[in-house]
Amino acid sequence: MGKSITESSSIYQNLENMSVFELLMNIHEEDKKVLPAVEKVIPKIEELVTKVAENMKKGGRLFYIGAGTSGRLGILDASEIPPTYGVGYDLVIGLIAGGDRAIRKAVEAAEDDGELSWKELQQYQISKLDTVVGIAASGSTPYVIGAVKNARENGILTACITSNPGTKLAENVDIPVEAIVGPEFVTGSTRMKSGTAQKLILNMITTTLMIKLGRVKGNKMVNMQLTNKKLVERGTRMIMEETGLSERKARNLLLLQGSVKKAIDSYRTE
């Protein structure tokens, strides 16, 4: 394994002696380093998304697997895809070391089990059409490494998102995405820059996937679930803009059909 940048000492000293303004500005200065780091790995993200999209069109799924902050970010991204794009909850799946209770509270030592993750993936009848993306800032988490190593050995496409170069995690995947953001403001606190980079990359992956899978029209979320008043109003505006219908007729059509796409398609076939 290469040098652990994520565990390197912060370039800032004596944080407790800084004023609130100094702390905020210095954190902000560190955050500025995230975007250039992500930009450098876009070719790798492109390679991953292209292959995942091909698999998904054949019935494949995307699995995120991580521990701690990394696991929570994967679950966050996966959980937002169904309501945003109207797909099933079984298309993008997030797994975290320690199970669902670890989403809110740390489960000690759960990330150290290198075999548990593969057992959990097998419960989903994982196949060669699926993709497993391991998320670990350190690149050394056994739970994550075990998942991608076993998946790869079984002919499943694998990738990782990490903040260290040359890690064991990266060695065990087909497509390593290494966003090197540097030491954290608070030494080792990878919920900060590393977590921000992970969130940006996860946004890129699933948003681009959903667009390429036809879940967006123009720049609109035409397949979003109508789960609250705000989304119904948004959907109504989309239909009004697309069809020229009055607000009342657009809303009625939306509620009747259940999605913006279905409403517009229905209107055009009348």
C-alpha positions in Angstrom: 0.0 0.0 0.0 1.2 3.5 -0.8 1.6 6.3 1.7 -1.6 7.1 3.5 -2.3 10.7 2.7 -5.6 10.6 4.5 -3.8 9.8 7.8 -1.1 12.4 7.2 -0.9 15.3 9.7 -3.0 18.4 8.9 -1.0 21.3 7.6 -2.7 23.5 10.2 -1.4 23.5 13.8 -3.0 24.5 17.2 -6.6 24.5 15.8 -7.9 25.2 19.3 -6.2 28.6 19.3 -7.8 29.8 16.1 -10.8 32.1 16.1 -14.1 30.9 14.7 -13.5 33.0 11.5 -10.0 31.5 11.1 -11.3 28.0 11.5 -14.0 28.6 8.9 -11.7 30.2 6.4 -9.1 27.5 6.7 -11.6 24.8 6.3 -12.9 26.6 3.3 -9.4 26.9 1.9 -9.0 23.1 2.2 -12.4 22.5 0.6 -11.1 24.4 -2.5 -8.8 21.5 -3.2 -11.6 19.0 -3.7 -12.9 20.2 -7.1 -9.5 20.0 -8.9 -8.9 16.5 -7.4 -12.3 15.3 -8.7 -11.7 16.9 -12.1 -8.6 14.8 -12.6 -10.5 11.5 -12.2 -13.3 12.3 -14.6 -11.9 10.0 -17.3 -12.1 7.1 -14.8 -15.6 8.1 -13.8 -16.5 8.2 -17.5 -15.2 4.7 -18.0 -17.1 3.4 -15.0 -20.4 5.1 -16.0 -20.2 3.9 -19.6 -19.8 0.3 -18.5 -22.4 0.4 -15.8 -24.9 1.9 -18.2 -24.3 -0.9 -20.6 -24.9 -3.5 -17.8 -28.0 -1.7 -16.5 -29.6 -1.8 -20.0 -29.2 -5.6 -19.8 -30.8 -5.7 -16.3 -27.8 -5.1 -14.1 -27.6 -3.2 -10.8 -25.1 -0.9 -9.1 -23.9 -1.8 -5.6 -22.2 0.7 -3.3 -20.3 -0.8 -0.4 -18.5 1.1 2.4 -18.0 1.6 6.1 -18.6 4.7 8.3 -18.9 7.9 6.4 -18.2 6.2 3.1 -20.9 3.7 3.6 -23.4 6.3 4.7 -22.7 8.4 1.6 -23.3 5.4 -0.6 -26.6 4.7 1.0 -27.6 8.3 0.8 -26.9 8.4 -3.0 -28.7 5.0 -3.5 -31.8 6.1 -1.5 -32.3 9.3 -3.5 -32.4 7.7 -6.9 -35.9 6.0 -6.8 -37.8 9.2 -5.8 -35.8 11.4 -8.1 -35.9 9.3 -11.2 -38.8 6.9 -10.6 -36.8 3.6 -10.6 -37.1 0.7 -8.2 -35.1 0.6 -5.0 -33.3 -2.5 -6.3 -31.4 -0.7 -9.1 -28.9 1.2 -7.0 -28.2 -0.5 -3.6 -26.0 0.8 -0.8 -24.5 -1.5 1.8 -22.7 -0.4 5.0 -20.5 -2.4 7.4 -22.6 -3.1 10.5 -25.9 -3.0 8.6 -28.7 -0.4 8.7 -28.1 0.4 12.4 -24.6 1.7 11.4 -26.3 4.4 9.4 -26.9 6.4 12.6 -24.5 4.9 15.1 -21.0 3.4 14.6 -20.8 -0.4 14.9 -17.4 -1.1 16.3 -15.1 -3.5 14.3 -17.7 -4.2 11.6 -15.4 -2.8 8.9 -12.7 -5.3 9.9 -14.6 -8.3 8.6 -13.3 -9.0 5.1 -15.7 -11.9 4.3 -19.0 -10.5 5.6 -19.5 -8.1 2.7 -19.4 -10.8 0.0 -21.9 -12.9 2.0 -24.2 -9.8 2.1 -23.8 -9.3 -1.6 -24.7 -12.9 -2.3 -28.0 -12.4 -0.5 -28.9 -10.2 -3.5 -28.1 -13.0 -6.0 -25.4 -10.7 -7.4 -24.5 -11.6 -11.0 -22.1 -10.7 -13.8 -24.5 -7.9 -15.0 -24.0 -6.1 -11.7 -21.3 -3.6 -10.6 -19.8 -3.3 -7.2 -18.2 0.1 -6.2 -16.2 0.0 -3.0 -16.0 3.4 -1.2 -13.2 3.9 1.3 -11.2 7.1 1.8 -8.2 5.1 3.2 -8.4 2.4 0.6 -7.6 -0.2 3.3 -11.0 -1.2 4.8 -11.2 -5.0 4.9 -15.0 -5.0 4.6 -14.8 -3.1 1.3 -11.7 -4.8 -0.1 -13.4 -8.2 0.6 -16.4 -7.2 -1.4 -14.6 -6.0 -4.5 -12.0 -8.8 -4.5 -14.6 -11.5 -4.3 -16.8 -9.8 -6.9 -14.0 -9.4 -9.3 -13.0 -13.0 -8.9 -16.5 -13.9 -9.9 -16.4 -11.9 -13.1 -18.3 -8.9 -11.8 -17.3 -5.4 -12.8 -15.7 -3.6 -9.9 -14.6 0.0 -9.1 -13.6 2.0 -6.1 -13.6 5.6 -4.8 -10.6 6.4 -2.5 -8.5 9.3 -1.5 -5.1 7.5 -1.3 -3.0 6.4 -4.3 -1.8 2.8 -4.8 -4.1 1.2 -2.2 -5.0 -2.4 -1.7 -8.5 -1.5 -2.6 -7.5 0.0 -5.9 -5.4 -3.1 -6.7 -8.5 -5.3 -6.4 -10.8 -3.4 -8.8 -11.2 -3.0 -12.5 -11.6 0.8 -12.4 -9.9 2.7 -9.5 -11.1 6.3 -8.9 -8.5 7.9 -6.8 -9.4 11.5 -5.9 -6.4 12.7 -3.9 -7.6 15.7 -1.9 -4.6 15.8 0.6 -4.5 15.7 4.4 -7.6 16.6 6.2 -8.0 19.9 8.2 -8.5 17.8 11.3 -5.9 15.0 10.9 -7.6 11.8 9.7 -11.1 13.2 9.7 -12.1 11.8 6.2 -15.7 13.0 6.7 -14.4 16.3 5.5 -12.6 16.7 2.1 -12.6 13.0 1.3 -16.3 12.7 2.1 -17.0 15.8 -0.1 -15.1 14.3 -3.0 -17.0 11.0 -2.6 -20.3 12.8 -2.6 -19.5 14.7 -5.7 -18.4 11.6 -7.5 -21.4 9.6 -6.5 -23.6 12.5 -7.7 -21.8 12.3 -11.1 -22.2 8.5 -11.4 -25.9 8.1 -10.7 -27.0 11.4 -12.3 -25.2 10.6 -15.5 -26.5 7.0 -15.4 -30.1 8.1 -15.0 -29.8 10.5 -17.9 -28.3 7.9 -20.2 -31.0 5.5 -19.2 -33.7 7.9 -20.3 -35.0 9.0 -16.9 -34.5 12.7 -17.8 -36.0 14.7 -20.6 -34.3 18.0 -21.6 -33.2 19.0 -18.1 -36.2 17.8 -16.2 -36.8 14.9 -13.8 -39.8 13.7 -15.7 -40.0 10.4 -13.8 -39.8 11.7 -10.3 -42.2 10.2 -7.7 -45.0 12.6 -6.7 -44.4 12.1 -3.0 -45.3 15.6 -1.7 -47.0 18.9 -2.7 -43.7 20.5 -3.9 -43.1 17.8 -6.4 -46.6 17.8 -7.6 -46.3 21.6 -8.2 -43.0 21.1 -10.0 -44.4 18.3 -12.2 -47.4 20.5 -13.0 -45.1 23.3 -14.2 -43.2 20.9 -16.3 -46.3 19.7 -18.1 -47.6 23.3 -18.5 -44.3 24.3 -20.1 -44.2 21.3 -22.4 -47.9 21.2 -23.5 -49.3 24.7 -22.9 -52.1 23.3 -20.8 -53.6 25.4 -18.0 -52.4 24.7 -14.4 -55.6 22.9 -13.5 -55.6 20.6 -16.5 -51.9 20.0 -16.2 -52.2 19.0 -12.5 -55.2 16.7 -13.2 -53.3 15.0 -16.0 -50.3 14.6 -13.8 -52.2 13.1 -10.9 -54.1 10.8 -13.3 -51.0 9.5 -15.1 -48.7 9.4 -12.1 -45.6 11.0 -13.7 -44.6 13.9 -15.9 -43.4 11.6 -18.6 -46.6 9.5 -18.7 -48.7 12.7 -18.6 -46.9 14.2 -21.6 -46.9 11.0 -23.5 -50.6 10.6 -22.9 -51.3 14.2 -24.0 -49.4 13.7 -27.2 -51.3 10.5 -28.1 -54.7 12.0 -27.6 
